[in-house]
């Protein structure tokens, strides 16, 4: 409102939209909002109109009649916010209320798309600065918003969008309501079925790395009776739209999708996000995981990790561009991002702390109390002897001009008699079988830690191998000792008697972790509400949403309904104090919801 450009980095659910929607209502003229996805435009405009704000969008989803009607509304001065795709900016016939008008404010949502160093680069974003520069008359205020941006990406946003001495704001990346967990199941399919089964009828998203994995996971959940749907670029446009609407309108509770789904999806009642495969980088992971708990409710972010995920992702980022070439610098950058993501999945430090650190934000605490690593019972272990044995194995393989991955190194050290071991004569190595009494998960955990430490390195793309790194000689000569946290081999006591905790298994059956209740259980925030009243309010909301053909959360979010249950307002004045009830919705829905609250009788 002071006329300055803005660069704002705010996590999903922190309120980016309201930061430009309110100024748009106050400034004279029509604000342009450049947004990359049709689904986001539709959601935002529906929500704004429900709240009484005159908004519209122009994109390919409109019929010719709808398009003409929207243009007429714009030229009639009836629109304060116009959502538009960056590709459409290249057209000369962008309508304005008056041909001499210029937008007072141009907003670039998902601004990280302008940077090739970000996780979702789009060439159309490079044209935005030229479009703004071509506007005749007073240059509009330019505001760039994104949920995830490293310092390097922030520099690109400012430079490539030609922001003028912008006010730069980072509100912090922490989402305290999100629970983060990494699981390493031996059987991902069984682990997914068990987890989704625990969530009952909550809305959730399951992300997969490939279209094939999406299709297979969709079939798996559907066969087992779950109300699932799917989304990926291989589906017909009509099928994608239908499936997305089924999820947004709560006709289906589980969406299985590639990363083609979801950037900017404004569904507030997503109770969990499961990554069936590890993403290529932390930016993608955090933005996708951040689609859970947008209304502030507790939500789960679960990563099902396996070593195969690393190989799949390295293969995906190694693909050539449309000219059959691959930028070596960009490839090296993307591989480093994958390395950081792998450290997140295999490390044992606080997961929240690791995420925040990646984005340049130091956490004041090393223990968040709301991630699987913080809630796992660890012991500090001196693993110098085991590390020396592992280094010796890698060194002996190097002497034979061979290098293998972590699985083969584990097999050698444990004394496997497998066919491949015998074929390469690896059972003749002096290190064969010297860790026969150590379980494979422990050896792999130590190898991962050593790679993170740098005394070992992982090389190669499709089939990465382990090689010696810097500092390995110091460990061999016992000039440096190696200490790490390892899960206790024994199963600790469960959290019996603690009202909001339970014991659940980790990837290795040798240990257990204690975690907060998942959303399928009674959660702290819901123990103080009447579930019967909550269900009746949800049913009323569903009927209104169907009548108005909007998703239920656009009428009122789950968080708003829970607040109604807590307060049990008896008048419009009291209802106006409920979180998420503005003046327009109060007038539109107030008496209807009050009638249900007044007439409710507990069973």
C-alpha positions in Angstrom: 0.0 0.0 0.0 3.1 2.2 0.3 3.8 1.8 -3.4 6.9 -0.5 -3.0 7.6 -3.7 -4.8 7.4 -6.8 -2.6 9.3 -10.2 -2.5 7.5 -12.4 0.1 8.5 -15.9 1.0 5.8 -17.4 3.2 5.1 -21.1 3.7 1.9 -22.8 2.4 -1.1 -21.8 4.6 0.6 -18.7 6.0 -1.7 -16.2 4.2 0.1 -15.1 1.1 -3.2 -14.6 -0.8 -4.7 -12.2 1.7 -1.5 -10.0 1.5 -2.4 -9.0 -2.0 -6.2 -9.5 -2.0 -6.8 -6.8 0.6 -4.6 -4.2 -1.2 -6.4 -5.1 -4.5 -9.7 -4.3 -2.9 -8.4 -0.9 -1.6 -6.4 0.2 -4.6 -8.2 1.9 -7.5 -8.6 -0.1 -10.7 -8.1 -3.8 -11.3 -5.2 -5.9 -10.0 -3.6 -8.6 -12.1 -2.7 -11.9 -10.4 -0.4 -14.0 -12.5 -0.9 -17.6 -11.5 0.5 -20.8 -13.1 -2.4 -23.2 -12.7 -6.1 -23.2 -13.8 -7.2 -25.1 -10.7 -5.7 -22.5 -8.4 -7.4 -19.6 -10.2 -10.8 -21.3 -10.0 -10.4 -22.1 -6.3 -9.2 -18.6 -5.4 -12.0 -16.9 -7.4 -14.7 -19.1 -5.9 -13.4 -18.3 -2.4 -13.2 -14.6 -3.1 -16.7 -14.4 -4.6 -18.1 -16.3 -1.7 -16.5 -13.7 0.6 -18.1 -10.9 -1.5 -15.0 -9.8 -3.4 -15.4 -9.2 -7.2 -12.9 -11.5 -8.8 -12.6 -13.3 -12.1 -10.1 -15.4 -14.1 -9.3 -15.9 -17.8 -7.9 -19.2 -19.0 -8.6 -22.0 -21.4 -11.1 -23.7 -19.1 -13.8 -21.0 -20.0 -16.2 -21.6 -22.8 -16.5 -18.8 -25.5 -19.6 -17.5 -23.8 -18.0 -17.5 -20.3 -15.0 -15.8 -21.7 -17.0 -13.1 -23.4 -19.1 -12.6 -20.2 -15.9 -12.2 -18.1 -14.4 -9.7 -20.5 -17.7 -7.7 -20.4 -17.5 -7.7 -16.5 -13.9 -6.5 -16.7 -14.6 -3.7 -19.1 -17.7 -2.7 -17.1 -15.4 -2.1 -14.0 -17.0 -5.0 -12.1 -13.7 -6.9 -11.4 -11.1 -6.0 -8.8 -8.9 -9.0 -9.1 -8.2 -10.8 -12.4 -6.3 -14.1 -12.3 -4.5 -14.9 -15.5 -1.8 -17.4 -16.7 1.6 -16.1 -17.7 1.2 -17.5 -21.2 -1.8 -15.2 -21.8 0.2 -12.1 -21.0 1.8 -12.5 -24.4 -1.5 -11.7 -26.1 -2.0 -8.1 -27.0 -5.8 -8.1 -26.3 -5.6 -8.3 -22.5 -8.8 -6.6 -21.5 -8.8 -3.7 -19.0 -11.8 -1.7 -17.6 -10.6 1.2 -19.9 -8.1 1.1 -22.7 -6.1 3.8 -21.0 -6.2 2.0 -17.6 -3.1 0.4 -16.1 -3.2 -2.1 -13.3 -2.2 -0.6 -10.0 -0.7 -3.8 -8.8 0.7 -6.9 -10.6 1.1 -10.0 -8.4 3.3 -12.9 -9.4 2.2 -16.0 -7.5 4.5 -19.1 -7.3 7.3 -16.7 -8.2 10.0 -19.4 -7.8 8.9 -20.6 -11.3 11.0 -17.9 -12.8 14.3 -19.5 -11.6 15.9 -22.5 -13.3 17.5 -23.2 -9.9 14.1 -23.6 -8.3 12.0 -26.8 -8.4 9.4 -25.9 -11.0 11.0 -23.6 -13.6 8.6 -22.3 -16.3 9.9 -20.4 -19.3 6.7 -18.4 -19.6 7.7 -16.7 -16.3 10.6 -15.1 -18.1 8.2 -13.0 -20.1 6.6 -11.3 -17.1 9.2 -8.6 -16.6 8.8 -7.6 -20.3 5.1 -7.5 -20.0 5.3 -5.2 -16.9 7.8 -3.0 -18.7 5.5 -2.7 -21.7 2.6 -1.2 -19.7 2.0 2.4 -20.8 1.8 5.0 -18.1 2.6 4.6 -14.4 4.5 1.4 -13.7 2.4 -0.9 -11.4 3.6 -2.0 -8.0 5.0 -5.5 -8.5 4.7 -8.2 -5.8 6.2 -11.6 -6.0 5.1 -14.4 -3.6 6.3 -18.0 -3.1 6.2 -20.6 -0.4 9.6 -22.0 -1.0 12.8 -20.3 -2.1 16.5 -20.7 -1.2 18.7 -17.6 -1.1 19.8 -18.3 -4.7 16.2 -18.6 -6.0 15.3 -15.3 -4.1 18.1 -13.5 -6.0 16.8 -14.8 -9.3 13.2 -13.7 -8.5 14.3 -10.2 -7.7 16.6 -10.0 -10.8 14.5 -11.8 -13.4 11.2 -10.0 -12.4 13.1 -6.7 -12.3 11.8 -5.8 -8.9 12.8 -2.3 -7.8 14.3 -2.2 -4.3 11.6 -4.6 -3.0 10.6 -5.0 0.6 11.9 -8.5 1.2 9.9 -10.5 3.7 10.4 -14.1 4.9 7.9 -15.0 7.6 9.6 -18.2 8.5 9.1 -21.7 7.1 8.0 -23.5 10.2 4.6 -25.1 10.2 4.1 -26.2 13.8 0.9 -28.1 13.1 2.6 -30.5 10.7 4.1 -33.8 12.0 7.0 -35.1 9.8 8.0 -38.7 9.7 10.3 -40.8 7.5 9.5 -44.5 7.3 11.6 -47.2 5.7 9.2 -50.1 5.2 10.2 -53.4 3.7 6.9 -53.4 1.9 5.7 -50.0 0.8 2.3 -51.2 -0.4 1.5 -52.8 2.9 2.7 -49.8 4.8 0.6 -47.4 2.6 -2.6 -49.6 3.1 -2.0 -49.7 6.8 -1.5 -45.9 7.1 -4.4 -44.8 4.9 -6.6 -47.3 6.6 -5.9 -45.6 9.9 -7.0 -42.2 8.5 -10.7 -43.3 8.0 -12.5 -40.6 6.0 -9.9 -37.9 6.1 -8.8 -36.2 2.9 -5.2 -37.1 1.9 -2.8 -36.9 -0.9 -0.3 -39.7 -1.9 2.5 -38.4 -4.2 4.3 -40.8 -6.5 7.4 -40.2 -8.7 6.0 -41.6 -12.0 2.7 -42.0 -13.8 3.1 -45.8 -13.6 3.5 -45.6 -9.9 0.4 -43.4 -9.6 -1.7 -45.9 -11.7 -0.4 -48.9 -9.7 -1.1 -47.2 -6.3 -4.5 -46.1 -7.5 -5.4 -49.7 -8.4 -4.0 -50.9 -5.1 -6.1 -48.5 -3.0 -9.2 -48.9 -5.1 -9.1 -52.7 -4.9 -8.9 -52.4 -1.1 -12.0 -50.4 -0.8 -10.7 -46.8 -0.5 -12.4 -43.9 -2.2 -9.4 -43.0 -4.3 -8.8 -41.0 -7.5 -5.6 -40.1 -9.5 -4.0 -37.2 -11.4 -1.1 -37.1 -13.8 -0.2 -35.6 -17.2 -0.9 -38.9 -19.0 -4.7 -38.6 -18.4 -7.1 -36.8 -20.7 -7.9 -33.2 -19.7 -11.5 -34.1 -18.9 -10.5 -37.0 -16.7 -8.0 -34.9 -14.8 -10.6 -32.2 -14.2 -13.2 -34.7 -13.0 -10.7 -36.4 -10.7 -9.5 -33.2 -9.3 -13.1 -32.0 -8.7 -14.0 -35.4 -7.1 -11.2 -34.7 -4.6 -11.9 -31.0 -4.0 -15.6 -31.6 -3.5 -14.9 -34.6 -1.1 -16.5 -37.2 -3.4 -13.1 -39.0 -3.1 -11.0 -38.9 0.0 -7.6 -39.9 -1.4 -5.8 -38.3 -4.3 -2.8 -40.3 -5.8 -0.8 -38.0 -8.1 2.5 -37.0 -9.5 3.9 -33.5 -8.8 1.7 -32.3 -11.7 -1.0 -32.0 -9.1 -1.3 -29.5 -6.4 0.8 -26.4 -6.7 -1.4 -23.8 -5.1 -4.3 -26.2 -4.5 -6.4 -24.4 -1.9 -8.1 -27.4 -0.3 -7.9 -26.6 3.4 -9.0 -29.9 4.9 -6.1 -32.2 3.7 -5.3 -34.3 6.8 -2.2 -36.0 5.5 0.3 -36.1 2.7 2.2 -39.3 2.0 5.2 -39.4 -0.3 5.2 -42.9 -1.7 8.5 -42.0 -3.4 11.1 -39.5 -2.2 11.0 -36.2 -4.2 14.0 -34.9 -6.1 14.6 -32.0 -3.8 13.5 -30.4 -0.5 11.7 -27.5 -2.1 9.4 -29.9 -3.9 8.9 -32.0 -0.8 8.1 -29.1 1.5 5.7 -27.5 -0.9 3.9 -30.7 -1.5 3.9 -31.7 2.2 2.6 -28.2 3.0 -0.7 -29.0 1.3 -1.6 -30.7 4.6 -3.2 -28.8 7.4 -3.7 -25.5 5.6 -6.5 -24.6 8.0 -4.1 -24.9 11.0 -5.3 -28.3 12.1 -2.8 -31.0 13.0 -1.7 -33.0 9.9 0.8 -35.8 9.0 3.5 -35.6 6.4 4.8 -39.1 5.9 7.7 -40.1 3.6 8.1 -43.7 2.6 11.8 -44.0 1.7 13.8 -46.7 0.0 17.2 -46.6 -1.7 15.5 -47.2 -5.1 14.0 -43.7 -4.8 17.4 -42.1 -5.1 18.1 -44.1 -8.3 14.8 -43.2 -9.9 15.2 -39.5 -9.1 18.8 -39.4 -10.4 17.5 -41.0 -13.7 14.8 -38.3 -13.9 17.1 -35.3 -13.4 19.7 -36.7 -15.8 17.2 -36.5 -18.7 18.3 -34.2 -21.6 16.3 -31.1 -22.7 14.3 -30.7 -25.9 17.6 -30.2 -27.8 19.0 -33.5 -26.6 21.5 -31.7 -24.3 22.0 -31.5 -20.6 23.4 -28.4 -18.9 26.3 -29.8 -16.8 26.1 -27.0 -14.2 22.3 -27.5 -13.8 22.7 -31.3 -13.6 25.4 -30.9 -10.8 23.1 -28.5 -9.0 20.1 -30.8 -9.2 22.2 -33.7 -8.0 23.3 -31.7 -5.0 19.6 -31.0 -4.2 18.9 -34.7 -4.5 21.8 -35.3 -2.1 20.3 -32.9 0.5 16.9 -34.6 0.1 18.6 -38.0 0.7 20.3 -36.7 3.8 16.9 -35.6 5.1 15.4 -39.1 4.5 18.4 -41.0 6.0 19.6 -38.8 8.8 18.7 -38.9 12.5 18.6 -35.3 13.5 15.3 -33.4 14.0 13.5 -33.4 10.6 12.0 -30.0 11.1 15.4 -28.5 12.0 16.8 -30.0 8.8 14.1 -28.5 6.7 14.4 -25.1 8.2 18.2 -25.1 7.9 17.9 -25.9 4.2 16.0 -22.7 3.6 18.5 -20.7 5.7 16.4 -20.5 8.8 18.1 -21.6 12.0 15.8 -23.4 14.5 16.4 -22.3 18.1 15.8 -25.9 19.2 17.4 -29.2 18.2 14.3 -31.0 19.5 10.9 -30.1 18.0 8.9 -32.9 19.6 6.8 -33.3 16.5 8.8 -35.4 14.1 9.7 -39.1 14.0 13.4 -38.5 14.7 12.7 -36.4 17.8 10.3 -39.1 19.0 12.6 -42.0 18.3 14.6 -43.3 21.3 18.2 -43.0 20.2 21.5 -43.8 21.8 24.8 -42.0 21.2 27.1 -44.6 19.8 30.8 -44.7 19.0 30.8 -46.3 15.5 34.5 -45.9 14.8 35.2 -49.6 14.7 32.2 -50.3 12.4 33.3 -47.4 10.2 36.8 -48.8 9.9 35.4 -52.1 8.8 33.2 -50.4 6.2 36.1 -48.3 4.9 38.3 -51.4 4.7 35.6 -53.1 2.6 35.4 -50.2 0.2 39.2 -50.0 0.0 39.5 -53.8 -0.7 37.0 -53.5 -3.5 38.9 -50.5 -4.9 42.0 -52.7 -5.0 40.1 -55.1 -7.3 39.0 -52.2 -9.5 35.4 -52.7 -8.3 32.8 -50.5 -6.6 29.3 -51.5 -5.4 26.3 -50.0 -3.8 25.3 -50.0 -0.1 23.4 -53.3 -0.4 26.4 -55.3 -1.8 28.7 -53.8 0.9 26.2 -54.9 3.6 26.1 -58.4 2.0 29.9 -58.6 2.0 30.3 -57.5 5.6 27.6 -59.8 6.8 29.1 -62.8 5.0 26.3 -63.4 2.4 26.7 -66.5 0.2 24.6 -65.1 -2.6 25.2 -65.9 -6.2 26.6 -62.4 -7.1 29.0 -62.6 -4.1 30.4 -65.9 -5.3 30.5 -64.9 -9.0 32.7 -61.9 -8.3 34.8 -63.8 -5.7 33.9 -61.4 -3.0 33.7 -64.1 -0.4 37.5 -64.3 -0.7 37.9 -60.8 0.6 39.5 -60.5 4.1 36.5 -58.3 5.2 33.9 -60.9 4.1 31.7 -61.7 7.1 33.5 -59.4 9.6 30.2 -57.8 10.6 28.1 -61.0 10.5 26.5 -60.2 13.9 25.4 -56.7 12.9 22.0 -56.2 11.4 21.8 -54.8 7.9 19.7 -51.7 8.8 22.4 -50.7 11.3 25.2 -51.1 8.7 23.2 -49.1 6.1 22.5 -46.4 8.7 26.2 -46.1 9.4 27.0 -46.0 5.7 24.4 -43.2 5.2 25.9 -41.3 8.1 29.4 -41.7 6.7 28.3 -40.4 3.3 26.7 -37.4 5.0 30.0 -36.9 7.0 32.0 -37.1 3.8 34.4 -39.9 4.7 32.5 -42.0 2.1 30.9 -40.7 -1.2 28.2 -41.9 -3.4 28.9 -41.9 -7.2 27.0 -42.7 -10.3 23.5 -42.1 -11.5 21.2 -45.0 -12.2 23.2 -47.4 -10.0 25.2 -45.4 -7.5 28.2 -46.9 -5.9 30.1 -46.1 -2.6 33.7 -44.9 -2.8 36.2 -43.5 -0.4 35.9 -39.9 0.6 38.0 -37.3 2.4 38.9 -38.0 5.9 38.6 -41.8 5.7 42.4 -42.2 6.4 41.9 -40.4 9.7 39.3 -42.9 10.8 41.3 -45.9 9.7 44.3 -44.6 11.7 42.1 -43.8 14.6 43.1 -40.1 14.4 39.4 -39.3 14.5 36.5 -41.1 16.1 33.0 -41.2 14.7 29.9 -40.8 16.9 26.3 -40.9 15.7 22.9 -41.4 17.1 21.4 -44.9 16.4 17.9 -46.2 17.3 18.2 -48.5 20.3 18.2 -52.1 19.4 15.7 -52.9 22.2 12.1 -51.9 21.9 11.4 -49.1 24.4 8.4 -48.9 26.6 5.3 -47.6 24.9 3.7 -44.3 25.9 1.0 -46.0 28.0 -0.7 -43.5 30.1 0.2 -40.5 27.9 -3.1 -39.3 26.5 -2.0 -38.3 23.0 0.8 -40.7 22.2 1.1 -44.2 20.8 3.9 -46.6 19.9 4.3 -47.3 16.2 6.9 -49.3 14.3 9.6 -47.7 12.2 11.2 -49.1 9.1 13.3 -51.5 11.1 11.3 -53.9 13.3 14.3 -53.9 15.7 13.1 -50.5 17.1 9.9 -48.6 17.7 9.2 -44.9 17.8 6.7 -42.9 19.8 4.7 -40.4 17.8 1.7 -38.1 18.2 -1.7 -39.5 17.3 -2.3 -39.6 13.6 -5.5 -38.0 12.3 -7.4 -41.2 12.3 -7.3 -41.1 16.1 -8.7 -38.7 18.7 -6.4 -35.7 18.5 -5.7 -33.0 21.1 -7.5 -30.3 19.2 -10.7 -32.4 18.8 -11.1 -33.8 22.3 -12.9 -30.6 23.4 -15.5 -30.6 20.7 -18.8 -32.5 20.4 -18.3 -34.9 17.5 -22.0 -35.2 16.9 -22.5 -31.5 16.4 -19.4 -31.3 14.3 -20.8 -34.0 12.0 -24.1 -32.2 11.7 -22.4 -29.0 10.8 -20.3 -30.8 8.2 -23.5 -32.3 6.7 -25.1 -28.8 6.5 -22.0 -27.4 4.9 -22.0 -30.3 2.3 -25.6 -29.5 1.3 -24.9 -25.8 0.9 -21.7 -26.6 -1.1 -23.6 -28.9 -3.5 -26.3 -26.3 -4.0 -23.7 -23.6 -4.8 -21.4 -26.0 -6.7 -18.3 -25.1 -4.7 -16.0 -27.2 -2.6 -17.2 -27.6 1.0 -14.2 -25.8 2.5 -15.0 -22.7 0.6 -18.3 -22.4 2.6 -16.4 -22.9 5.9 -13.2 -24.7 6.7 -13.1 -27.6 9.2 -11.2 -25.3 11.6 -14.2 -22.9 11.5 -16.7 -25.7 12.2 -14.6 -26.9 15.1 -14.5 -23.4 16.5 -18.3 -23.3 16.2 -18.5 -26.5 18.2 -16.3 -25.1 21.0 -18.1 -21.7 21.3 -21.7 -22.9 20.5 -22.8 -19.4 19.5 -26.4 -18.5 20.1 -26.6 -15.2 18.2 -25.2 -13.6 15.1 -23.0 -11.4 17.3 -21.4 -14.4 18.9 -21.1 -16.3 15.6 -19.2 -13.3 14.2 -16.4 -14.0 16.7 -15.9 -17.5 15.3 -12.6 -18.0 13.3 -13.3 -17.7 9.6 -16.7 -16.1 9.8 -16.6 -12.7 8.0 -19.5 -10.3 7.5 -20.5 -11.6 4.0 -20.6 -15.3 5.2 -22.3 -14.2 8.4 -25.1 -12.6 6.5 -25.3 -15.5 3.9 -25.0 -18.5 6.2 -25.3 -17.3 9.7 -28.9 -18.1 10.6 -28.7 -21.5 8.8 -25.8 -22.6 10.9 -27.2 -21.1 14.1 -30.4 -23.1 13.7 -28.4 -26.3 13.6 -26.4 -25.3 16.7 -29.5 -24.2 18.6 -31.4 -27.3 17.7 -28.6 -29.8 18.4 -29.2 -32.3 21.2 -26.3 -34.5 22.3 -27.1 -38.3 22.0 
